[in-house]
Amino acid sequence: MAGRSGADRPVLGLVASAGGGVERWFRTGLAEPLARRGWRLAITLTPTAARWLEPELPALAAVTDLPVRWRSRLPSEPKPHPVPDAFVFAPATLNSLAKLALGIGDNQALTALGEALGRRAPMVVLVQVGAEQSRHPAFAGHLAVLRDAGVRLVEGGPGAVMAEPALVAPFAAFDKSDLN
């Protein structure tokens, strides 16, 4: 995969919500390493994550040949991202996990993830919730819905995520020449 460039590379939808610390590790701990592994990144942020990552946006844009998104497009505008082959959602907060499980696409990031779930695209989600939040009565049910949809849920940080895309999407995005 390393020899591919531009549109020839498999596309990874990389989505972030505003979980604590995302501003410290999203680019250097996740986006750049995934790009080095050969993924063409289609980066989409929740509106709050975009605000938190505002100082990082130029550097994030330099990691991909696609625009970094957080706003929806107008109906007359072309889609700025191709349909991703797989997704990573990191970090995913309690709010965003609930919306994803319930199919609430009230921002561009959740809309892209909801569509991905609908087509059963391989997806890794880094769950980032506090102890009190994890005891919310609906939380376990939301995680169960996502697991039933084939989502791979992980905890930890970017390192936990980095091991996952190859496990959930080993052949979805690559042709047999990549295996030689």
Backbone bond lengths (Angstrom), bond angles and torsions (degrees), N, CA, C in turn:
res aa  C-N    CA-C-N  psi(-1)  N-CA   C-N-CA  omega(-1)  CA-C   N-CA-C  phi
1 M - - - 1.436 - - 1.516 110.69 -
2 A 1.302 118.29 -25.78 1.457 120.90 -175.28 1.515 112.65 -62.91
3 G 1.341 118.60 -26.74 1.450 121.03 -177.73 1.515 114.31 -79.82
4 R 1.293 118.05 -8.51 1.463 121.93 -178.42 1.522 110.58 -80.40
5 S 1.324 114.79 157.56 1.458 118.22 176.78 1.509 109.75 -141.67
6 G 1.329 115.62 156.35 1.455 122.36 173.97 1.503 114.31 51.50
7 A 1.318 115.30 -130.80 1.457 122.09 -173.64 1.522 112.93 -66.72
8 D 1.334 119.20 -13.35 1.461 121.41 179.25 1.527 112.40 -77.20
9 R 1.310 117.24 -16.94 1.468 120.03 -177.32 1.522 111.05 -82.55
10 P 1.332 118.12 149.80 1.463 120.23 175.05 1.527 109.59 -65.52
11 V 1.322 115.55 146.70 1.461 121.35 -175.49 1.524 109.83 -99.51
12 L 1.319 115.35 130.32 1.456 122.17 174.88 1.521 108.37 -113.02
13 G 1.320 116.27 119.67 1.455 120.70 172.74 1.511 108.10 -75.11
14 L 1.309 117.08 113.28 1.465 122.42 -179.03 1.525 107.14 -108.60
15 V 1.328 116.19 113.20 1.459 122.55 -173.17 1.519 109.04 -120.14
16 A 1.334 116.24 140.29 1.472 120.63 177.79 1.515 110.35 -134.31
17 S 1.327 114.91 141.08 1.458 121.18 167.60 1.527 107.31 -109.44
18 A 1.315 116.30 177.15 1.464 120.86 -172.06 1.518 111.76 -89.25
19 G 1.326 115.68 72.77 1.460 121.59 172.51 1.513 109.02 -92.87
20 G 1.307 116.39 144.90 1.462 120.92 -178.10 1.520 112.77 -51.93
21 G 1.317 116.43 130.90 1.454 122.72 178.85 1.514 114.58 94.95
22 V 1.331 117.97 -14.11 1.467 120.55 -178.00 1.519 110.96 -54.45
23 E 1.314 116.66 -34.33 1.465 120.36 -178.73 1.526 111.76 -68.05
24 R 1.319 118.25 -18.86 1.469 121.63 179.81 1.529 113.39 -91.41
25 W 1.332 118.03 -30.00 1.467 118.51 -171.63 1.528 116.18 -123.36
26 F 1.310 119.69 -10.49 1.467 119.29 -172.46 1.527 112.63 -59.26
27 R 1.326 117.45 -48.44 1.467 119.40 -177.94 1.530 111.28 -73.80
28 T 1.332 116.81 -55.52 1.464 120.09 -172.31 1.523 113.49 -76.73
29 G 1.332 117.34 -30.11 1.457 120.31 -177.29 1.506 114.99 -94.64
30 L 1.337 116.69 -13.82 1.460 118.62 -176.56 1.528 112.94 -133.56
31 A 1.333 117.93 -59.21 1.467 119.87 -174.74 1.532 111.87 -61.79
32 E 1.314 117.16 -51.68 1.469 119.21 -178.33 1.530 112.42 -63.69
33 P 1.349 120.24 -45.65 1.466 118.63 176.94 1.527 113.88 -61.92
34 L 1.330 117.68 -38.11 1.471 119.62 177.96 1.525 111.12 -66.23
35 A 1.317 117.13 -39.41 1.465 120.47 177.16 1.529 110.42 -64.47
36 R 1.329 117.06 -39.77 1.474 119.72 178.11 1.523 111.62 -64.37
37 R 1.310 117.46 -28.31 1.467 121.06 176.93 1.517 112.29 -76.34
38 G 1.332 116.71 -3.89 1.457 119.95 174.40 1.512 116.11 106.31
39 W 1.314 117.66 -0.02 1.455 119.58 178.74 1.521 110.56 -76.12
40 R 1.305 116.46 140.88 1.464 123.24 168.85 1.530 105.41 -89.85
41 L 1.308 117.73 116.47 1.458 121.33 -170.90 1.522 112.39 -90.27
42 A 1.331 115.17 128.90 1.461 123.44 170.36 1.528 105.08 -107.43
43 I 1.325 116.64 92.56 1.466 122.26 -172.66 1.526 110.27 -88.79
44 T 1.342 114.81 127.70 1.458 121.90 177.55 1.523 107.82 -133.71
45 L 1.321 116.09 132.46 1.459 122.13 -176.91 1.525 110.23 -118.17
46 T 1.331 116.54 150.43 1.459 118.68 168.52 1.527 106.80 -68.92
47 P 1.321 118.28 159.19 1.466 119.26 -179.43 1.534 113.67 -56.25
48 T 1.319 117.85 -40.12 1.464 119.47 179.64 1.523 110.67 -70.12
49 A 1.323 117.93 -39.39 1.469 119.77 176.67 1.522 110.53 -61.74
50 A 1.326 117.52 -38.72 1.471 120.66 177.82 1.524 110.26 -61.60
51 R 1.308 115.98 -39.87 1.477 119.50 178.65 1.527 110.32 -65.68
52 W 1.330 116.61 -44.28 1.466 120.37 -179.96 1.532 111.31 -65.61
53 L 1.317 116.30 -35.57 1.467 121.08 -176.43 1.523 113.02 -93.38
54 E 1.308 117.87 7.73 1.466 120.82 -176.26 1.528 113.41 -49.48
55 P 1.339 119.96 -45.07 1.471 118.45 178.20 1.541 113.40 -64.03
56 E 1.330 116.93 -21.58 1.462 122.63 -178.17 1.530 113.15 -91.39
57 L 1.323 118.19 -10.62 1.468 120.41 -172.62 1.523 113.90 -57.39
58 P 1.345 120.16 -43.70 1.478 118.03 177.40 1.535 112.65 -61.63
59 A 1.325 117.01 -40.38 1.468 119.99 179.02 1.525 110.94 -68.87
60 L 1.333 117.41 -36.70 1.468 120.05 175.96 1.525 110.56 -64.44
61 A 1.314 116.40 -42.56 1.466 120.41 179.40 1.523 111.09 -61.52
62 A 1.324 117.63 -31.26 1.467 121.29 -179.50 1.530 111.90 -72.24
63 V 1.332 117.92 -15.52 1.465 122.18 -178.54 1.527 111.59 -81.96
64 T 1.329 117.36 -18.21 1.458 121.22 -174.59 1.525 110.29 -136.26
65 D 1.315 115.25 159.30 1.468 119.66 175.19 1.523 111.28 -93.47
66 L 1.329 117.15 4.28 1.459 122.70 179.77 1.529 109.56 -107.57
67 P 1.325 117.72 153.81 1.467 118.88 178.76 1.526 111.79 -67.19
68 V 1.323 116.50 146.37 1.454 122.19 171.83 1.526 106.39 -82.84
69 R 1.331 115.67 124.98 1.471 120.45 -172.48 1.516 112.46 -111.39
70 W 1.321 115.45 149.16 1.456 122.69 167.05 1.524 110.40 -150.61
71 R 1.313 116.90 -11.34 1.459 121.74 177.27 1.529 109.56 -109.64
72 S 1.319 115.03 150.48 1.463 118.44 175.38 1.523 109.30 -74.92
73 R 1.304 115.51 159.82 1.463 120.64 178.45 1.513 108.80 -93.76
74 L 1.306 116.27 161.79 1.459 120.87 172.81 1.528 108.99 -77.04
75 P 1.324 118.20 153.17 1.466 119.95 -179.54 1.532 113.61 -56.66
76 S 1.318 117.22 -29.42 1.467 120.59 -178.80 1.532 112.74 -81.68
77 E 1.320 118.02 -8.54 1.467 121.41 -177.68 1.525 110.33 -90.60
78 P 1.334 116.93 146.42 1.468 119.20 177.33 1.532 110.79 -70.81
79 K 1.312 115.79 156.11 1.464 120.25 176.50 1.533 108.21 -68.10
80 P 1.331 118.19 126.89 1.466 120.33 -176.13 1.531 114.26 -80.45
81 H 1.344 117.28 -15.92 1.463 120.96 -179.78 1.522 110.22 -120.64
82 P 1.320 117.19 141.44 1.467 118.50 169.11 1.531 109.07 -70.16
83 V 1.320 117.44 166.37 1.466 120.70 177.62 1.534 107.73 -69.30
84 P 1.339 117.71 119.83 1.464 119.81 -178.67 1.527 113.02 -66.78
85 D 1.322 114.73 149.86 1.461 121.68 176.69 1.522 111.88 -77.81
86 A 1.328 116.76 -28.22 1.465 123.54 -179.69 1.521 107.81 -155.92
87 F 1.341 115.99 168.10 1.466 121.25 -178.33 1.510 111.81 -133.21
88 V 1.339 115.03 147.64 1.455 123.59 166.06 1.520 106.15 -125.62
89 F 1.328 116.49 127.34 1.460 122.78 176.95 1.522 106.69 -116.43
90 A 1.327 115.65 104.81 1.462 119.79 -174.74 1.522 110.39 -150.76
91 P 1.297 117.54 125.85 1.461 127.58 -7.81 1.525 110.54 -82.28
92 A 1.320 115.34 157.91 1.456 122.02 175.60 1.529 107.64 -114.21
93 T 1.309 116.18 116.31 1.460 122.34 -178.66 1.529 110.90 -83.84
94 L 1.324 116.17 169.23 1.458 121.22 177.35 1.526 111.02 -54.09
95 N 1.310 117.08 -45.82 1.456 122.35 -179.59 1.531 111.22 -60.75
96 S 1.323 116.44 -48.80 1.470 119.51 -177.99 1.523 111.93 -69.78
97 L 1.319 117.87 -35.56 1.463 120.22 176.86 1.525 110.91 -63.44
98 A 1.333 116.71 -42.72 1.459 120.47 178.84 1.522 110.22 -62.59
99 K 1.326 116.69 -45.87 1.461 119.99 179.41 1.524 111.41 -61.55
100 L 1.329 116.88 -43.43 1.458 120.11 -179.77 1.531 110.66 -62.82
101 A 1.325 117.02 -45.27 1.465 120.54 -179.60 1.524 111.81 -63.63
102 L 1.326 116.86 -33.34 1.458 121.19 -177.63 1.530 113.58 -91.95
103 G 1.329 117.15 -4.14 1.459 120.59 179.23 1.513 113.86 77.49
104 I 1.314 117.30 27.47 1.465 121.14 179.98 1.524 108.57 -92.36
105 G 1.317 116.02 109.24 1.459 122.16 -179.42 1.515 110.46 -105.63
106 D 1.323 117.26 68.30 1.459 120.20 -175.74 1.523 113.69 -91.33
107 N 1.316 117.30 7.81 1.460 121.75 171.53 1.527 107.55 -149.98
108 Q 1.316 117.28 169.57 1.464 120.82 -174.65 1.522 112.17 -61.53
109 A 1.328 117.03 -38.97 1.469 120.42 -178.77 1.526 111.24 -62.89
110 L 1.328 117.23 -47.98 1.462 120.43 -178.80 1.519 111.63 -70.80
111 T 1.318 117.98 -29.93 1.462 120.73 175.40 1.525 109.96 -64.32
112 A 1.328 116.98 -46.94 1.474 120.47 179.67 1.524 110.89 -62.13
113 L 1.324 117.22 -42.52 1.464 120.58 179.94 1.530 111.50 -67.99
114 G 1.326 117.13 -39.59 1.460 120.21 177.94 1.520 112.17 -62.46
115 E 1.323 116.28 -41.00 1.466 119.91 176.71 1.522 110.48 -64.62
116 A 1.330 116.67 -39.56 1.465 120.71 178.86 1.522 111.11 -62.65
117 L 1.328 117.11 -42.29 1.471 120.20 176.91 1.520 110.58 -61.61
118 G 1.326 116.11 -40.28 1.455 120.32 -179.58 1.510 113.40 -62.35
119 R 1.317 117.44 -32.00 1.474 119.66 178.44 1.526 111.68 -98.50
120 R 1.327 116.43 5.87 1.471 123.87 177.37 1.537 112.04 60.65
121 A 1.330 115.70 39.82 1.462 119.88 175.37 1.521 108.48 -67.53
122 P 1.321 118.01 142.88 1.467 119.85 175.83 1.529 109.80 -57.66
123 M 1.350 115.62 135.70 1.459 119.68 -175.38 1.525 110.77 -145.46
124 V 1.336 114.68 133.00 1.458 122.67 172.58 1.520 107.19 -112.58
125 V 1.333 116.83 131.88 1.457 121.96 -179.20 1.520 109.31 -124.43
126 L 1.328 115.78 123.59 1.460 122.19 174.88 1.521 108.11 -88.71
127 V 1.320 116.50 105.86 1.452 122.78 -178.87 1.528 108.48 -76.18
128 Q 1.326 116.41 123.96 1.463 120.84 178.74 1.527 108.34 -133.40
129 V 1.320 114.97 93.30 1.465 121.37 179.17 1.522 109.04 -133.34
130 G 1.321 115.96 154.91 1.452 121.49 176.45 1.522 111.17 -77.83
131 A 1.329 115.63 166.40 1.463 120.94 -178.76 1.529 111.72 -59.04
132 E 1.326 117.26 -44.98 1.459 120.04 179.68 1.526 110.87 -64.84
133 Q 1.325 116.04 -40.75 1.463 119.69 179.39 1.523 111.18 -62.59
134 S 1.321 116.61 -38.78 1.474 119.57 -177.88 1.526 112.62 -67.00
135 R 1.319 117.19 -16.58 1.467 121.22 177.70 1.530 112.46 -93.20
136 H 1.334 117.45 3.44 1.466 119.95 176.42 1.529 107.91 -60.51
137 P 1.333 117.93 138.27 1.467 120.11 -175.84 1.525 115.23 -57.83
138 A 1.317 118.59 -27.51 1.469 120.39 -177.97 1.518 113.28 -89.32
139 F 1.318 118.33 -13.81 1.460 121.76 -171.51 1.537 112.72 -59.30
140 A 1.321 117.70 -50.79 1.469 120.57 -178.34 1.529 110.75 -59.80
141 G 1.323 116.77 -38.18 1.460 119.95 178.36 1.511 112.89 -65.88
142 H 1.337 116.34 -38.88 1.469 119.46 177.46 1.524 110.62 -63.28
143 L 1.326 116.60 -43.69 1.469 119.43 178.18 1.528 110.94 -63.28
144 A 1.325 117.10 -38.85 1.465 120.54 179.03 1.527 110.95 -62.67
145 V 1.326 117.10 -42.06 1.469 120.73 177.65 1.528 109.99 -58.92
146 L 1.324 116.56 -46.14 1.465 120.59 -178.54 1.532 110.93 -65.54
147 R 1.335 117.10 -43.72 1.473 119.41 177.31 1.532 110.72 -60.23
148 D 1.330 116.63 -43.41 1.473 120.78 179.49 1.525 111.80 -61.81
149 A 1.328 116.59 -26.13 1.464 121.16 177.89 1.531 111.85 -84.94
150 G 1.334 116.84 1.06 1.457 120.56 177.59 1.517 115.23 93.66
151 V 1.327 117.11 8.15 1.467 120.58 179.92 1.522 109.66 -74.26
152 R 1.313 115.24 136.14 1.471 121.70 175.52 1.525 107.21 -92.94
153 L 1.333 116.89 112.47 1.460 122.70 -179.14 1.521 109.78 -95.81
154 V 1.337 116.36 130.83 1.455 121.19 178.08 1.522 109.27 -130.65
155 E 1.326 115.37 158.53 1.455 121.85 175.67 1.512 107.95 -126.56
156 G 1.313 116.53 161.67 1.462 121.29 -179.70 1.505 109.61 122.70
157 G 1.288 116.44 -113.41 1.453 121.48 -179.30 1.504 109.78 -154.41
158 P 1.334 116.41 -160.08 1.464 119.23 -177.72 1.523 113.18 -58.64
159 G 1.327 117.65 -32.02 1.469 119.78 178.50 1.513 112.34 -60.80
160 A 1.342 116.80 -38.80 1.465 120.62 178.14 1.521 110.63 -65.42
161 V 1.314 116.43 -35.08 1.465 120.71 -179.92 1.523 110.70 -70.95
162 M 1.320 117.40 -39.27 1.470 120.90 -173.50 1.521 113.15 -59.92
163 A 1.312 118.54 -26.42 1.464 120.99 179.77 1.522 112.41 -80.77
164 E 1.311 118.26 -14.42 1.454 121.51 -168.33 1.524 117.76 -88.37
165 P 1.335 121.71 -41.67 1.474 117.90 -173.21 1.527 113.88 -53.80
166 A 1.305 118.26 -37.96 1.459 119.84 179.88 1.529 111.49 -68.37
167 L 1.334 117.15 -26.82 1.456 119.97 179.94 1.522 112.60 -77.66
168 V 1.331 117.60 -37.16 1.467 119.56 -176.99 1.517 112.62 -90.61
169 A 1.306 117.63 -20.54 1.463 119.81 -177.10 1.518 111.52 -137.47
170 P 1.351 118.40 50.64 1.461 117.88 -173.60 1.516 114.44 -65.75
171 F 1.325 117.89 -31.34 1.451 119.07 -177.08 1.522 113.33 -123.33
172 A 1.295 117.30 -1.83 1.458 120.88 -175.95 1.517 111.95 -63.30
173 A 1.312 117.53 -33.46 1.453 120.46 -172.03 1.523 114.09 -112.39
174 F 1.312 117.64 -3.18 1.454 119.51 -172.98 1.520 111.13 -120.27
175 D 1.312 115.41 143.20 1.458 116.93 174.52 1.528 108.57 -88.97
176 K 1.329 117.51 173.19 1.464 120.69 -174.32 1.509 113.54 -64.02
177 S 1.329 118.59 -21.95 1.461 119.86 179.39 1.528 111.05 -66.39
178 D 1.340 117.89 -21.68 1.454 121.06 178.52 1.519 112.18 -73.77
179 L 1.324 117.38 -16.93 1.456 120.80 -176.34 1.522 112.41 -88.65
180 N 1.298 117.87 -8.46 1.472 121.03 -178.77 1.504 111.75 -87.77
